[in-house]
Amino acid sequence: GIADARLMFNYQKRHAPLRRTVSIEEVGNSALYLLSDLSSGVTGETHFVDSGYNIISMPHPDVLKTQEDAEAKLAGDLPANAAE
C-alpha cells in the first residue's frame, strides 16, 4: 500500500474545502459527463474531483504524525512516552 495513506486521507477529509472526501459515484459521474455531449466544448482541461483538495497544500506526513501525536497526548489518548 501507500505509506501514510490513512494519514493523508484523514487530513484531506478534515481540510478540504468541502470537508469531506469524494465518493466513487462522484468520480463516475464526472467520467460520464466527460464522455457525454455535455462536455463537447471542453478541451485540454484538468478535471479535479477532490472536494476542492487541489487548492490547498498538505504538510509533510512526518509533521502530521508529530501534530497528531501531540494532540492525542493532550487529549489523554496516548501514554506520555508514546510520542517520543
PDB file with SEQRES, HELIX, SHEET and CRYST1 records, atoms N, CA, C and O in Angstrom:
SEQRES   1 A   84  GLY ILE ALA ASP ALA ARG LEU MET PHE ASN TYR GLN LYS          
SEQRES   2 A   84  ARG HIS ALA PRO LEU ARG ARG THR VAL SER ILE GLU GLU          
SEQRES   3 A   84  VAL GLY ASN SER ALA LEU TYR LEU LEU SER ASP LEU SER          
SEQRES   4 A   84  SER GLY VAL THR GLY GLU THR HIS PHE VAL ASP SER GLY          
SEQRES   5 A   84  TYR ASN ILE ILE SER MET PRO HIS PRO ASP VAL LEU LYS          
SEQRES   6 A   84  THR GLN GLU ASP ALA GLU ALA LYS LEU ALA GLY ASP LEU          
SEQRES   7 A   84  PRO ALA ASN ALA ALA GLU                                      
HELIX    1 AA1 ALA A    5  HIS A   15  1                                  11    
HELIX    2 AA2 ILE A   24  LEU A   35  1                                  12    
HELIX    3 AA3 ASP A   37  SER A   39  5                                   3    
HELIX    4 AA4 TYR A   53  ILE A   55  5                                   3    
HELIX    5 AA5 PRO A   61  ALA A   75  1                                  15    
CRYST1    1.000    1.000    1.000  90.00  90.00  90.00 P 1           1          
ATOM      1  N   GLY A   1       0.814  -1.188   0.000  1.00  0.00           N  
ATOM      2  CA  GLY A   1       0.000   0.000   0.000  1.00  0.00           C  
ATOM      3  C   GLY A   1       0.860   1.255   0.000  1.00  0.00           C  
ATOM      4  O   GLY A   1       2.089   1.192  -0.030  1.00  0.00           O  
ATOM      5  N   ILE A   2       0.205   2.354   0.033  1.00  0.00           N  
ATOM      6  CA  ILE A   2       0.862   3.661   0.061  1.00  0.00           C  
ATOM      7  C   ILE A   2       1.168   4.015   1.506  1.00  0.00           C  
ATOM      8  O   ILE A   2       0.279   4.008   2.358  1.00  0.00           O  
ATOM      9  N   ALA A   3       2.424   4.324   1.776  1.00  0.00           N  
ATOM     10  CA  ALA A   3       2.821   4.696   3.135  1.00  0.00           C  
ATOM     11  C   ALA A   3       2.037   5.927   3.579  1.00  0.00           C  
ATOM     12  O   ALA A   3       1.911   6.893   2.826  1.00  0.00           O  
ATOM     13  N   ASP A   4       1.521   5.892   4.777  1.00  0.00           N  
ATOM     14  CA  ASP A   4       0.788   7.013   5.371  1.00  0.00           C  
ATOM     15  C   ASP A   4      -0.496   7.376   4.620  1.00  0.00           C  
ATOM     16  O   ASP A   4      -0.970   8.507   4.731  1.00  0.00           O  
ATOM     17  N   ALA A   5      -1.062   6.441   3.862  1.00  0.00           N  
ATOM     18  CA  ALA A   5      -2.281   6.726   3.102  1.00  0.00           C  
ATOM     19  C   ALA A   5      -3.424   7.142   4.024  1.00  0.00           C  
ATOM     20  O   ALA A   5      -4.147   8.091   3.721  1.00  0.00           O  
ATOM     21  N   ARG A   6      -3.595   6.446   5.138  1.00  0.00           N  
ATOM     22  CA  ARG A   6      -4.688   6.785   6.058  1.00  0.00           C  
ATOM     23  C   ARG A   6      -4.495   8.186   6.636  1.00  0.00           C  
ATOM     24  O   ARG A   6      -5.461   8.932   6.799  1.00  0.00           O  
ATOM     25  N   LEU A   7      -3.261   8.538   6.943  1.00  0.00           N  
ATOM     26  CA  LEU A   7      -2.949   9.866   7.464  1.00  0.00           C  
ATOM     27  C   LEU A   7      -3.329  10.940   6.443  1.00  0.00           C  
ATOM     28  O   LEU A   7      -3.941  11.947   6.797  1.00  0.00           O  
ATOM     29  N   MET A   8      -2.963  10.721   5.171  1.00  0.00           N  
ATOM     30  CA  MET A   8      -3.291  11.676   4.110  1.00  0.00           C  
ATOM     31  C   MET A   8      -4.794  11.746   3.873  1.00  0.00           C  
ATOM     32  O   MET A   8      -5.337  12.831   3.667  1.00  0.00           O  
ATOM     33  N   PHE A   9      -5.473  10.600   3.901  1.00  0.00           N  
ATOM     34  CA  PHE A   9      -6.921  10.552   3.715  1.00  0.00           C  
ATOM     35  C   PHE A   9      -7.621  11.356   4.805  1.00  0.00           C  
ATOM     36  O   PHE A   9      -8.505  12.163   4.517  1.00  0.00           O  
ATOM     37  N   ASN A  10      -7.227  11.134   6.056  1.00  0.00           N  
ATOM     38  CA  ASN A  10      -7.855  11.846   7.168  1.00  0.00           C  
ATOM     39  C   ASN A  10      -7.566  13.343   7.120  1.00  0.00           C  
ATOM     40  O   ASN A  10      -8.427  14.153   7.461  1.00  0.00           O  
ATOM     41  N   TYR A  11      -6.360  13.711   6.700  1.00  0.00           N  
ATOM     42  CA  TYR A  11      -6.028  15.132   6.571  1.00  0.00           C  
ATOM     43  C   TYR A  11      -6.925  15.775   5.518  1.00  0.00           C  
ATOM     44  O   TYR A  11      -7.471  16.856   5.735  1.00  0.00           O  
ATOM     45  N   GLN A  12      -7.075  15.104   4.378  1.00  0.00           N  
ATOM     46  CA  GLN A  12      -7.917  15.645   3.312  1.00  0.00           C  
ATOM     47  C   GLN A  12      -9.353  15.794   3.795  1.00  0.00           C  
ATOM     48  O   GLN A  12      -9.996  16.812   3.537  1.00  0.00           O  
ATOM     49  N   LYS A  13      -9.848  14.801   4.482  1.00  0.00           N  
ATOM     50  CA  LYS A  13     -11.233  14.826   4.964  1.00  0.00           C  
ATOM     51  C   LYS A  13     -11.474  16.028   5.883  1.00  0.00           C  
ATOM     52  O   LYS A  13     -12.538  16.645   5.832  1.00  0.00           O  
ATOM     53  N   ARG A  14     -10.491  16.358   6.718  1.00  0.00           N  
ATOM     54  CA  ARG A  14     -10.641  17.473   7.662  1.00  0.00           C  
ATOM     55  C   ARG A  14     -10.382  18.841   7.028  1.00  0.00           C  
ATOM     56  O   ARG A  14     -10.943  19.838   7.482  1.00  0.00           O  
ATOM     57  N   HIS A  15      -9.539  18.907   5.982  1.00  0.00           N  
ATOM     58  CA  HIS A  15      -9.088  20.207   5.493  1.00  0.00           C  
ATOM     59  C   HIS A  15      -9.559  20.592   4.095  1.00  0.00           C  
ATOM     60  O   HIS A  15      -9.412  21.753   3.713  1.00  0.00           O  
ATOM     61  N   ALA A  16     -10.111  19.679   3.329  1.00  0.00           N  
ATOM     62  CA  ALA A  16     -10.610  20.035   2.000  1.00  0.00           C  
ATOM     63  C   ALA A  16     -11.743  21.047   2.153  1.00  0.00           C  
ATOM     64  O   ALA A  16     -12.490  20.986   3.130  1.00  0.00           O  
ATOM     65  N   PRO A  17     -11.883  21.970   1.215  1.00  0.00           N  
ATOM     66  CA  PRO A  17     -12.924  22.989   1.334  1.00  0.00           C  
ATOM     67  C   PRO A  17     -14.331  22.434   1.572  1.00  0.00           C  
ATOM     68  O   PRO A  17     -15.118  23.063   2.280  1.00  0.00           O  
ATOM     69  N   LEU A  18     -14.664  21.293   1.010  1.00  0.00           N  
ATOM     70  CA  LEU A  18     -15.992  20.711   1.243  1.00  0.00           C  
ATOM     71  C   LEU A  18     -16.044  19.860   2.507  1.00  0.00           C  
ATOM     72  O   LEU A  18     -17.100  19.328   2.848  1.00  0.00           O  
ATOM     73  N   ARG A  19     -14.914  19.723   3.208  1.00  0.00           N  
ATOM     74  CA  ARG A  19     -14.808  18.988   4.481  1.00  0.00           C  
ATOM     75  C   ARG A  19     -15.253  17.528   4.373  1.00  0.00           C  
ATOM     76  O   ARG A  19     -15.861  16.971   5.287  1.00  0.00           O  
ATOM     77  N   ARG A  20     -14.930  16.938   3.237  1.00  0.00           N  
ATOM     78  CA  ARG A  20     -15.253  15.523   3.034  1.00  0.00           C  
ATOM     79  C   ARG A  20     -14.395  14.997   1.894  1.00  0.00           C  
ATOM     80  O   ARG A  20     -13.752  15.763   1.176  1.00  0.00           O  
ATOM     81  N   THR A  21     -14.394  13.700   1.741  1.00  0.00           N  
ATOM     82  CA  THR A  21     -13.727  13.097   0.594  1.00  0.00           C  
ATOM     83  C   THR A  21     -14.785  12.793  -0.457  1.00  0.00           C  
ATOM     84  O   THR A  21     -15.981  12.804  -0.166  1.00  0.00           O  
ATOM     85  N   VAL A  22     -14.347  12.527  -1.660  1.00  0.00           N  
ATOM     86  CA  VAL A  22     -15.299  12.248  -2.735  1.00  0.00           C  
ATOM     87  C   VAL A  22     -15.700  10.780  -2.720  1.00  0.00           C  
ATOM     88  O   VAL A  22     -14.992   9.929  -2.181  1.00  0.00           O  
ATOM     89  N   SER A  23     -16.832  10.509  -3.313  1.00  0.00           N  
ATOM     90  CA  SER A  23     -17.302   9.127  -3.423  1.00  0.00           C  
ATOM     91  C   SER A  23     -16.965   8.587  -4.807  1.00  0.00           C  
ATOM     92  O   SER A  23     -16.674   9.347  -5.731  1.00  0.00           O  
ATOM     93  N   ILE A  24     -17.006   7.303  -4.931  1.00  0.00           N  
ATOM     94  CA  ILE A  24     -16.759   6.671  -6.235  1.00  0.00           C  
ATOM     95  C   ILE A  24     -17.837   7.097  -7.240  1.00  0.00           C  
ATOM     96  O   ILE A  24     -17.578   7.182  -8.440  1.00  0.00           O  
ATOM     97  N   GLU A  25     -19.039   7.360  -6.737  1.00  0.00           N  
ATOM     98  CA  GLU A  25     -20.122   7.815  -7.612  1.00  0.00           C  
ATOM     99  C   GLU A  25     -19.805   9.190  -8.209  1.00  0.00           C  
ATOM    100  O   GLU A  25     -20.096   9.445  -9.377  1.00  0.00           O  
ATOM    101  N   GLU A  26     -19.206  10.071  -7.401  1.00  0.00           N  
ATOM    102  CA  GLU A  26     -18.845  11.397  -7.907  1.00  0.00           C  
ATOM    103  C   GLU A  26     -17.772  11.300  -8.987  1.00  0.00           C  
ATOM    104  O   GLU A  26     -17.818  12.033  -9.975  1.00  0.00           O  
ATOM    105  N   VAL A  27     -16.829  10.420  -8.807  1.00  0.00           N  
ATOM    106  CA  VAL A  27     -15.794  10.213  -9.825  1.00  0.00           C  
ATOM    107  C   VAL A  27     -16.432   9.639 -11.090  1.00  0.00           C  
ATOM    108  O   VAL A  27     -16.129  10.080 -12.199  1.00  0.00           O  
ATOM    109  N   GLY A  28     -17.310   8.661 -10.919  1.00  0.00           N  
ATOM    110  CA  GLY A  28     -18.010   8.070 -12.063  1.00  0.00           C  
ATOM    111  C   GLY A  28     -18.876   9.085 -12.793  1.00  0.00           C  
ATOM    112  O   GLY A  28     -18.905   9.110 -14.024  1.00  0.00           O  
ATOM    113  N   ASN A  29     -19.584   9.927 -12.036  1.00  0.00           N  
ATOM    114  CA  ASN A  29     -20.425  10.956 -12.659  1.00  0.00           C  
ATOM    115  C   ASN A  29     -19.588  11.941 -13.460  1.00  0.00           C  
ATOM    116  O   ASN A  29     -20.011  12.411 -14.516  1.00  0.00           O  
ATOM    117  N   SER A  30     -18.415  12.247 -12.962  1.00  0.00           N  
ATOM    118  CA  SER A  30     -17.511  13.131 -13.686  1.00  0.00           C  
ATOM    119  C   SER A  30     -17.078  12.493 -15.006  1.00  0.00           C  
ATOM    120  O   SER A  30     -17.030  13.157 -16.042  1.00  0.00           O  
ATOM    121  N   ALA A  31     -16.768  11.207 -14.953  1.00  0.00           N  
ATOM    122  CA  ALA A  31     -16.379  10.489 -16.175  1.00  0.00           C  
ATOM    123  C   ALA A  31     -17.536  10.457 -17.171  1.00  0.00           C  
ATOM    124  O   ALA A  31     -17.331  10.643 -18.370  1.00  0.00           O  
ATOM    125  N   LEU A  32     -18.748  10.221 -16.676  1.00  0.00           N  
ATOM    126  CA  LEU A  32     -19.916  10.216 -17.568  1.00  0.00           C  
ATOM    127  C   LEU A  32     -20.109  11.575 -18.230  1.00  0.00           C  
ATOM    128  O   LEU A  32     -20.418  11.654 -19.419  1.00  0.00           O  
ATOM    129  N   TYR A  33     -19.928  12.640 -17.462  1.00  0.00           N  
ATOM    130  CA  TYR A  33     -20.019  13.990 -18.015  1.00  0.00           C  
ATOM    131  C   TYR A  33     -19.009  14.169 -19.146  1.00  0.00           C  
ATOM    132  O   TYR A  33     -19.355  14.667 -20.217  1.00  0.00           O  
ATOM    133  N   LEU A  34     -17.760  13.761 -18.908  1.00  0.00           N  
ATOM    134  CA  LEU A  34     -16.720  13.938 -19.919  1.00  0.00           C  
ATOM    135  C   LEU A  34     -16.972  13.091 -21.165  1.00  0.00           C  
ATOM    136  O   LEU A  34     -16.540  13.449 -22.261  1.00  0.00           O  
ATOM    137  N   LEU A  35     -17.664  11.979 -20.997  1.00  0.00           N  
ATOM    138  CA  LEU A  35     -17.986  11.117 -22.137  1.00  0.00           C  
ATOM    139  C   LEU A  35     -19.256  11.553 -22.865  1.00  0.00           C  
ATOM    140  O   LEU A  35     -19.533  11.085 -23.969  1.00  0.00           O  
ATOM    141  N   SER A  36     -20.023  12.444 -22.250  1.00  0.00           N  
ATOM    142  CA  SER A  36     -21.307  12.846 -22.831  1.00  0.00           C  
ATOM    143  C   SER A  36     -21.149  14.069 -23.736  1.00  0.00           C  
ATOM    144  O   SER A  36     -20.093  14.699 -23.785  1.00  0.00           O  
ATOM    145  N   ASP A  37     -22.230  14.382 -24.447  1.00  0.00           N  
ATOM    146  CA  ASP A  37     -22.250  15.577 -25.290  1.00  0.00           C  
ATOM    147  C   ASP A  37     -22.209  16.859 -24.460  1.00  0.00           C  
ATOM    148  O   ASP A  37     -21.891  17.922 -24.995  1.00  0.00           O  
ATOM    149  N   LEU A  38     -22.522  16.782 -23.173  1.00  0.00           N  
ATOM    150  CA  LEU A  38     -22.486  17.966 -22.308  1.00  0.00           C  
ATOM    151  C   LEU A  38     -21.083  18.564 -22.224  1.00  0.00           C  
ATOM    152  O   LEU A  38     -20.932  19.754 -21.949  1.00  0.00           O  
ATOM    153  N   SER A  39     -20.069  17.751 -22.456  1.00  0.00           N  
ATOM    154  CA  SER A  39     -18.691  18.247 -22.368  1.00  0.00           C  
ATOM    155  C   SER A  39     -18.072  18.485 -23.745  1.00  0.00           C  
ATOM    156  O   SER A  39     -16.849  18.552 -23.869  1.00  0.00           O  
ATOM    157  N   SER A  40     -18.900  18.613 -24.773  1.00  0.00           N  
ATOM    158  CA  SER A  40     -18.365  18.732 -26.135  1.00  0.00           C  
ATOM    159  C   SER A  40     -17.485  19.968 -26.333  1.00  0.00           C  
ATOM    160  O   SER A  40     -16.653  19.983 -27.240  1.00  0.00           O  
ATOM    161  N   GLY A  41     -17.647  20.989 -25.518  1.00  0.00           N  
ATOM    162  CA  GLY A  41     -16.817  22.189 -25.634  1.00  0.00           C  
ATOM    163  C   GLY A  41     -15.612  22.189 -24.712  1.00  0.00           C  
ATOM    164  O   GLY A  41     -14.866  23.168 -24.676  1.00  0.00           O  
ATOM    165  N   VAL A  42     -15.407  21.122 -23.972  1.00  0.00           N  
ATOM    166  CA  VAL A  42     -14.293  21.044 -23.023  1.00  0.00           C  
ATOM    167  C   VAL A  42     -13.064  20.508 -23.745  1.00  0.00           C  
ATOM    168  O   VAL A  42     -13.113  19.444 -24.363  1.00  0.00           O  
ATOM    169  N   THR A  43     -11.958  21.252 -23.664  1.00  0.00           N  
ATOM    170  CA  THR A  43     -10.718  20.802 -24.292  1.00  0.00           C  
ATOM    171  C   THR A  43      -9.541  21.039 -23.361  1.00  0.00           C  
ATOM    172  O   THR A  43      -9.450  22.089 -22.726  1.00  0.00           O  
ATOM    173  N   GLY A  44      -8.659  20.086 -23.280  1.00  0.00           N  
ATOM    174  CA  GLY A  44      -7.412  20.241 -22.556  1.00  0.00           C  
ATOM    175  C   GLY A  44      -7.540  20.673 -21.110  1.00  0.00           C  
ATOM    176  O   GLY A  44      -6.720  21.452 -20.626  1.00  0.00           O  
ATOM    177  N   GLU A  45      -8.530  20.194 -20.425  1.00  0.00           N  
ATOM    178  CA  GLU A  45      -8.756  20.594 -19.035  1.00  0.00           C  
ATOM    179  C   GLU A  45      -8.302  19.511 -18.069  1.00  0.00           C  
ATOM    180  O   GLU A  45      -8.338  18.322 -18.387  1.00  0.00           O  
ATOM    181  N   THR A  46      -7.878  19.933 -16.897  1.00  0.00           N  
ATOM    182  CA  THR A  46      -7.678  19.011 -15.789  1.00  0.00           C  
ATOM    183  C   THR A  46      -8.942  19.092 -14.962  1.00  0.00           C  
ATOM    184  O   THR A  46      -9.278  20.152 -14.433  1.00  0.00           O  
ATOM    185  N   HIS A  47      -9.634  17.996 -14.850  1.00  0.00           N  
ATOM    186  CA  HIS A  47     -10.937  17.969 -14.176  1.00  0.00           C  
ATOM    187  C   HIS A  47     -10.754  17.355 -12.788  1.00  0.00           C  
ATOM    188  O   HIS A  47     -10.686  16.134 -12.651  1.00  0.00           O  
ATOM    189  N   PHE A  48     -10.677  18.189 -11.778  1.00  0.00           N  
ATOM    190  CA  PHE A  48     -10.476  17.710 -10.410  1.00  0.00           C  
ATOM    191  C   PHE A  48     -11.806  17.281  -9.797  1.00  0.00           C  
ATOM    192  O   PHE A  48     -12.792  18.015  -9.856  1.00  0.00           O  
ATOM    193  N   VAL A  49     -11.822  16.103  -9.219  1.00  0.00           N  
ATOM    194  CA  VAL A  49     -12.968  15.614  -8.447  1.00  0.00           C  
ATOM    195  C   VAL A  49     -12.383  15.234  -7.090  1.00  0.00           C  
ATOM    196  O   VAL A  49     -12.088  14.068  -6.829  1.00  0.00           O  
ATOM    197  N   ASP A  50     -12.220  16.248  -6.227  1.00  0.00           N  
ATOM    198  CA  ASP A  50     -11.475  16.017  -4.987  1.00  0.00           C  
ATOM    199  C   ASP A  50     -11.955  16.869  -3.812  1.00  0.00           C  
ATOM    200  O   ASP A  50     -11.196  17.099  -2.870  1.00  0.00           O  
ATOM    201  N   SER A  51     -13.183  17.332  -3.852  1.00  0.00           N  
ATOM    202  CA  SER A  51     -13.761  18.167  -2.780  1.00  0.00           C  
ATOM    203  C   SER A  51     -12.978  19.457  -2.570  1.00  0.00           C  
ATOM    204  O   SER A  51     -13.019  20.039  -1.486  1.00  0.00           O  
ATOM    205  N   GLY A  52     -12.271  19.903  -3.595  1.00  0.00           N  
ATOM    206  CA  GLY A  52     -11.508  21.142  -3.514  1.00  0.00           C  
ATOM    207  C   GLY A  52     -10.108  20.979  -2.962  1.00  0.00           C  
ATOM    208  O   GLY A  52      -9.408  21.969  -2.752  1.00  0.00           O  
ATOM    209  N   TYR A  53      -9.685  19.745  -2.724  1.00  0.00           N  
ATOM    210  CA  TYR A  53      -8.389  19.495  -2.093  1.00  0.00           C  
ATOM    211  C   TYR A  53      -7.227  20.045  -2.915  1.00  0.00           C  
ATOM    212  O   TYR A  53      -6.191  20.396  -2.349  1.00  0.00           O  
ATOM    213  N   ASN A  54      -7.376  20.127  -4.239  1.00  0.00           N  
ATOM    214  CA  ASN A  54      -6.273  20.580  -5.093  1.00  0.00           C  
ATOM    215  C   ASN A  54      -5.900  22.036  -4.868  1.00  0.00           C  
ATOM    216  O   ASN A  54      -4.835  22.463  -5.315  1.00  0.00           O  
ATOM    217  N   ILE A  55      -6.736  22.811  -4.194  1.00  0.00           N  
ATOM    218  CA  ILE A  55      -6.424  24.227  -3.989  1.00  0.00           C  
ATOM    219  C   ILE A  55      -5.717  24.488  -2.659  1.00  0.00           C  
ATOM    220  O   ILE A  55      -5.409  25.636  -2.339  1.00  0.00           O  
ATOM    221  N   ILE A  56      -5.458  23.433  -1.881  1.00  0.00           N  
ATOM    222  CA  ILE A  56      -4.738  23.584  -0.614  1.00  0.00           C  
ATOM    223  C   ILE A  56      -3.473  22.740  -0.656  1.00  0.00           C  
ATOM    224  O   ILE A  56      -3.282  21.947  -1.578  1.00  0.00           O  
ATOM    225  N   SER A  57      -2.625  22.904   0.321  1.00  0.00           N  
ATOM    226  CA  SER A  57      -1.433  22.063   0.397  1.00  0.00           C  
ATOM    227  C   SER A  57      -1.477  21.245   1.679  1.00  0.00           C  
ATOM    228  O   SER A  57      -2.290  21.503   2.567  1.00  0.00           O  
ATOM    229  N   MET A  58      -0.603  20.268   1.762  1.00  0.00           N  
ATOM    230  CA  MET A  58      -0.570  19.384   2.921  1.00  0.00           C  
ATOM    231  C   MET A  58       0.840  19.355   3.478  1.00  0.00           C  
ATOM    232  O   MET A  58       1.803  19.260   2.717  1.00  0.00           O  
ATOM    233  N   PRO A  59       0.979  19.435   4.801  1.00  0.00           N  
ATOM    234  CA  PRO A  59       2.313  19.311   5.395  1.00  0.00           C  
ATOM    235  C   PRO A  59       2.903  17.923   5.132  1.00  0.00           C  
ATOM    236  O   PRO A  59       2.175  16.988   4.798  1.00  0.00           O  
ATOM    237  N   HIS A  60       4.189  17.797   5.281  1.00  0.00           N  
ATOM    238  CA  HIS A  60       4.850  16.502   5.140  1.00  0.00           C  
ATOM    239  C   HIS A  60       4.239  15.524   6.150  1.00  0.00           C  
ATOM    240  O   HIS A  60       3.942  15.925   7.275  1.00  0.00           O  
ATOM    241  N   PRO A  61       4.046  14.256   5.780  1.00  0.00           N  
ATOM    242  CA  PRO A  61       3.445  13.280   6.699  1.00  0.00           C  
ATOM    243  C   PRO A  61       4.136  13.185   8.062  1.00  0.00           C  
ATOM    244  O   PRO A  61       3.466  12.950   9.067  1.00  0.00           O  
ATOM    245  N   ASP A  62       5.458  13.363   8.119  1.00  0.00           N  
ATOM    246  CA  ASP A  62       6.150  13.326   9.414  1.00  0.00           C  
ATOM    247  C   ASP A  62       5.675  14.454  10.332  1.00  0.00           C  
ATOM    248  O   ASP A  62       5.539  14.265  11.540  1.00  0.00           O  
ATOM    249  N   VAL A  63       5.426  15.623   9.746  1.00  0.00           N  
ATOM    250  CA  VAL A  63       4.918  16.757  10.526  1.00  0.00           C  
ATOM    251  C   VAL A  63       3.512  16.444  11.026  1.00  0.00           C  
ATOM    252  O   VAL A  63       3.176  16.734  12.174  1.00  0.00           O  
ATOM    253  N   LEU A  64       2.694  15.851  10.161  1.00  0.00           N  
ATOM    254  CA  LEU A  64       1.329  15.490  10.565  1.00  0.00           C  
ATOM    255  C   LEU A  64       1.331  14.482  11.702  1.00  0.00           C  
ATOM    256  O   LEU A  64       0.545  14.599  12.642  1.00  0.00           O  
ATOM    257  N   LYS A  65       2.216  13.492  11.619  1.00  0.00           N  
ATOM    258  CA  LYS A  65       2.294  12.483  12.685  1.00  0.00           C  
ATOM    259  C   LYS A  65       2.647  13.134  14.015  1.00  0.00           C  
ATOM    260  O   LYS A  65       2.061  12.814  15.049  1.00  0.00           O  
ATOM    261  N   THR A  66       3.606  14.044  13.982  1.00  0.00           N  
ATOM    262  CA  THR A  66       4.021  14.737  15.203  1.00  0.00           C  
ATOM    263  C   THR A  66       2.863  15.543  15.778  1.00  0.00           C  
ATOM    264  O   THR A  66       2.640  15.540  16.989  1.00  0.00           O  
ATOM    265  N   GLN A  67       2.124  16.235  14.905  1.00  0.00           N  
ATOM    266  CA  GLN A  67       0.975  17.023  15.357  1.00  0.00           C  
ATOM    267  C   GLN A  67      -0.110  16.131  15.945  1.00  0.00           C  
ATOM    268  O   GLN A  67      -0.661  16.433  17.004  1.00  0.00           O  
ATOM    269  N   GLU A  68      -0.418  15.030  15.260  1.00  0.00           N  
ATOM    270  CA  GLU A  68      -1.461  14.128  15.753  1.00  0.00           C  
ATOM    271  C   GLU A  68      -1.062  13.493  17.081  1.00  0.00           C  
ATOM    272  O   GLU A  68      -1.894  13.350  17.976  1.00  0.00           O  
ATOM    273  N   ASP A  69       0.200  13.114  17.211  1.00  0.00           N  
ATOM    274  CA  ASP A  69       0.667  12.539  18.476  1.00  0.00           C  
ATOM    275  C   ASP A  69       0.549  13.553  19.610  1.00  0.00           C  
ATOM    276  O   ASP A  69       0.140  13.208  20.718  1.00  0.00           O  
ATOM    277  N   ALA A  70       0.910  14.807  19.327  1.00  0.00           N  
ATOM    278  CA  ALA A  70       0.824  15.852  20.354  1.00  0.00           C  
ATOM    279  C   ALA A  70      -0.629  16.098  20.753  1.00  0.00           C  
ATOM    280  O   ALA A  70      -0.930  16.268  21.934  1.00  0.00           O  
ATOM    281  N   GLU A  71      -1.538  16.119  19.761  1.00  0.00           N  
ATOM    282  CA  GLU A  71      -2.961  16.317  20.057  1.00  0.00           C  
ATOM    283  C   GLU A  71      -3.515  15.155  20.865  1.00  0.00           C  
ATOM    284  O   GLU A  71      -4.282  15.359  21.806  1.00  0.00           O  
ATOM    285  N   ALA A  72      -3.130  13.936  20.503  1.00  0.00           N  
ATOM    286  CA  ALA A  72      -3.598  12.759  21.233  1.00  0.00           C  
ATOM    287  C   ALA A  72      -3.060  12.763  22.656  1.00  0.00           C  
ATOM    288  O   ALA A  72      -3.763  12.389  23.595  1.00  0.00           O  
ATOM    289  N   LYS A  73      -1.820  13.183  22.809  1.00  0.00           N  
ATOM    290  CA  LYS A  73      -1.208  13.247  24.137  1.00  0.00           C  
ATOM    291  C   LYS A  73      -1.958  14.246  25.020  1.00  0.00           C  
ATOM    292  O   LYS A  73      -2.219  13.978  26.193  1.00  0.00           O  
ATOM    293  N   LEU A  74      -2.301  15.399  24.444  1.00  0.00           N  
ATOM    294  CA  LEU A  74      -3.058  16.410  25.185  1.00  0.00           C  
ATOM    295  C   LEU A  74      -4.449  15.909  25.557  1.00  0.00           C  
ATOM    296  O   LEU A  74      -4.972  16.226  26.625  1.00  0.00           O  
ATOM    297  N   ALA A  75      -5.038  15.125  24.662  1.00  0.00           N  
ATOM    298  CA  ALA A  75      -6.378  14.596  24.918  1.00  0.00           C  
ATOM    299  C   ALA A  75      -6.345  13.393  25.848  1.00  0.00           C  
ATOM    300  O   ALA A  75      -7.392  12.906  26.274  1.00  0.00           O  
ATOM    301  N   GLY A  76      -5.148  12.914  26.163  1.00  0.00           N  
ATOM    302  CA  GLY A  76      -5.023  11.761  27.051  1.00  0.00           C  
ATOM    303  C   GLY A  76      -5.196  10.430  26.354  1.00  0.00           C  
ATOM    304  O   GLY A  76      -5.423   9.410  27.005  1.00  0.00           O  
ATOM    305  N   ASP A  77      -5.089  10.430  25.015  1.00  0.00           N  
ATOM    306  CA  ASP A  77      -5.266   9.197  24.248  1.00  0.00           C  
ATOM    307  C   ASP A  77      -3.990   8.376  24.131  1.00  0.00           C  
ATOM    308  O   ASP A  77      -4.052   7.206  23.754  1.00  0.00           O  
ATOM    309  N   LEU A  78      -2.837   8.957  24.445  1.00  0.00           N  
ATOM    310  CA  LEU A  78      -1.557   8.256  24.341  1.00  0.00           C  
ATOM    311  C   LEU A  78      -0.835   8.311  25.681  1.00  0.00           C  
ATOM    312  O   LEU A  78      -0.969   9.285  26.421  1.00  0.00           O  
ATOM    313  N   PRO A  79      -0.081   7.284  25.989  1.00  0.00           N  
ATOM    314  CA  PRO A  79       0.785   7.377  27.172  1.00  0.00           C  
ATOM    315  C   PRO A  79       1.807   8.489  26.969  1.00  0.00           C  
ATOM    316  O   PRO A  79       2.101   8.846  25.828  1.00  0.00           O  
ATOM    317  N   ALA A  80       2.341   9.029  28.017  1.00  0.00           N  
ATOM    318  CA  ALA A  80       3.252  10.175  27.952  1.00  0.00           C  
ATOM    319  C   ALA A  80       4.472   9.921  27.083  1.00  0.00           C  
ATOM    320  O   ALA A  80       4.988  10.862  26.479  1.00  0.00           O  
ATOM    321  N   ASN A  81       4.956   8.680  26.996  1.00  0.00           N  
ATOM    322  CA  ASN A  81       6.172   8.406  26.219  1.00  0.00           C  
ATOM    323  C   ASN A  81       5.893   7.874  24.820  1.00  0.00           C  
ATOM    324  O   ASN A  81       6.844   7.557  24.106  1.00  0.00           O  
ATOM    325  N   ALA A  82       4.643   7.759  24.392  1.00  0.00           N  
ATOM    326  CA  ALA A  82       4.319   7.169  23.090  1.00  0.00           C  
ATOM    327  C   ALA A  82       4.749   8.057  21.933  1.00  0.00           C  
ATOM    328  O   ALA A  82       5.079   7.544  20.864  1.00  0.00           O  
ATOM    329  N   ALA A  83       4.755   9.358  22.113  1.00  0.00           N  
ATOM    330  CA  ALA A  83       5.113  10.263  21.022  1.00  0.00           C  
ATOM    331  C   ALA A  83       6.616  10.468  20.916  1.00  0.00           C  
ATOM    332  O   ALA A  83       7.073  11.144  19.995  1.00  0.00           O  
ATOM    333  N   GLU A  84       7.391   9.909  21.824  1.00  0.00           N  
ATOM    334  CA  GLU A  84       8.842  10.117  21.820  1.00  0.00           C  
ATOM    335  C   GLU A  84       9.560   9.106  20.966  1.00  0.00           C  
ATOM    336  O   GLU A  84      10.785   9.148  20.859  1.00  0.00           O  
TER     337      GLU A  84                                                      
END                                                                             
